[in-house]
Amino acid sequence: MNCSNNALQSVIERTNWIVTHLSILPDNYALSNSSFEVNDQNVYTIASRIFTCNKVRSVHVVYDDDNAICNCNTPLSTKFVIRLFQAPEHTGNVLVEIRRKAGCSLDFQQEYRALFQAATYGEAHPREYPFHKKAMCMVDKGHTGEKYIPLPKGIIERSLEMAQNHLRLEHYDAQMLVLKDLALTTDPSSTETASIATKLIFQEYTGILEFVINVITQKMVVHDDDDDERNENMRSGSLTLLRNLLTVSLQDIGGDDNNGNGNITLQGVSLINNAFSKETLVQSLLQDVKEARNYPWNACLAAKCLALLVANFVDIKLQVGGDRNAFNVLNDARIFGNASYSYLKQEVDDVYDVCYGEQKEE
C-alpha cells in the first residue's frame, strides 16, 4: 500500500457499523443457541452499540454493512460471527446471533455477555487489560499468605531446557505449545517464577531468545498451506514472550532488592540490544505496528515491546524518535486504535510519551 493510500485510509477510518439492510430470519436457518432479541431499539442503534463494545474490548472485526454480518477475532484468537436479523414474529425487534467458530469457549462466553449487555442496555465494558493485570500466581503465593510455595529443585531449568530443544525442531505445533508454555512461565504476574525463568533464559538458555528474535525479525517463517495464519500465530507467541522477558527483566533492574542480579539481567537485555542488532529488531517491531489493520493484537504486542525499549535504552529512543517514518507509522496506528482498537492506542501513546512528548497528531 503506498503512502497516499495510507493517508486516505487514516482519514476515512471506520468509526461505526452502519447496517444498510436487515433480512428476515429464513425459515430453515439453524439459529445458534447464543442468540437473543433486542426490543425497542432500531438496528442502527444496536449495530453502533456492538461496534463500540468491540472497540473498547479490542476485538478485531471485519464488518459487512450490506449483509449485517461481522467476523470477529479476540486478543486470545477466539473467532466468532455476529449476524443481525429482523425477528420473525415481532417486526420491531432485532435478532442478534453470535456464533463461535474457533477458540476458547470461556473467552467466547465473556464476549457474548459483553455484547449482550452492549446491544440490550448500551453498556460497553472493557476486558481486563492484559498488560497490567494484577492476578496472583498460585505457584508463587498461595494459601500460605506471603510465603512462597517452593518448586521442586531444578524443575524450571529442566522445563527451559526441554523448551529450547523443542524450539529447535521444525515442528509448528510443538513450537506453538512451547511458546504458550513459556508465556505462562514468564508472565509478569508470576513474580518469583517469572524472574527466575527470565534470568535463566538470558544466561543459560539463550537459544529461546534467539528463536524469538529470529521469528520477530522474519528470519524464520512457517512454510505451509496456512502460511498467513500460522505466521501470525508464531509472531504473536514470540512477541508475547519478548514482552514478558522485557517487562520482568526491567522490573528486576528497577527493584530495590534484586540480590545483586540487576547487572546480570541488564546483560541479558543487552543481548537483545546488541547481539541481535537493535536496528533490525526495532524496524521489525515497527513493521508489526504498521500492519495494525490486519493484525491488531500483534501490533499491540510490538508497540508494548517498543515502549519498554525506548523507555530504557537511550540509543533506541533516539533511533525511533529521530525517524520520521517511525513517527508516521505510530501515528497511523494510533488513529486506527482510537477509532476501533483501544488497546493499540494505549500502547502507542506510551511510545509517544517517551519519544515525542506531547507531539501527537490526530
C-alpha angles and dihedrals in degrees: 000000000000127000096260091053090049091052092048092048091053091052095050096040112159111258101171146015106251109191110203099183135024117202126208113248107264116242094237097043115125100224117209119245088236093073133111142176125241117210131207096009128104121234094251092059093046093048090049091051091050091050091051092048092052090047097052091044091048096235113164107233137181107203127207107197096184097052098035093235134120134187115220135197121185126211086260091056094251107153125205141155128230119204128181122209137174105254110252098224102032113041091195093060128082121220115216117199119191112186124184115225103176143342139048117355092208092052089049091050090056091050091048092053092047092049092047091053091046098046095042104036105014093244115141113191120188119226120247105286105249097210095057105034118146099206117143117229112231091215089061104036121011139154090319090078114229094353117103122240101233118235119222110274113270096007094121091049092050091047093051093046090053091046092051091050093050093049089058090060116089093233115123099200093049092047092050092050090050093049091051091048092048090049089058093044092052097038105140090225088065092069104179099035093043092050094051093045093048093052091048092050091051094044110031112005099049091147087079091056091044091053092051094049092046091054093047094047088048096243087126123047136165116250109202143107090276096048098146098050094040094048090047090053093045091050091046092053092046094047090049091053093046090050090052094047093050093045095048097042094048091047088054092050091051095046121110093226114035097146092239093301096115093092092049092050091047089054088053092052088048088063086069093042097049120008096050097043111259092213092058093045093050093048090049091051090049089051089056089051089049090056091057095123091057101033107018097165092054088048089055091051092047092048090051091052090048091050091053093047098047091046093054107030118058095199092054090047089053091046094054097035093052096046113094091194090056089051091052093047093049093045092049091050090048091054091051092046092049090052102045116347114056099185091059094055091052093052095044090049088059091056091046093051091057100038105031107014108206093349098118128148123207 
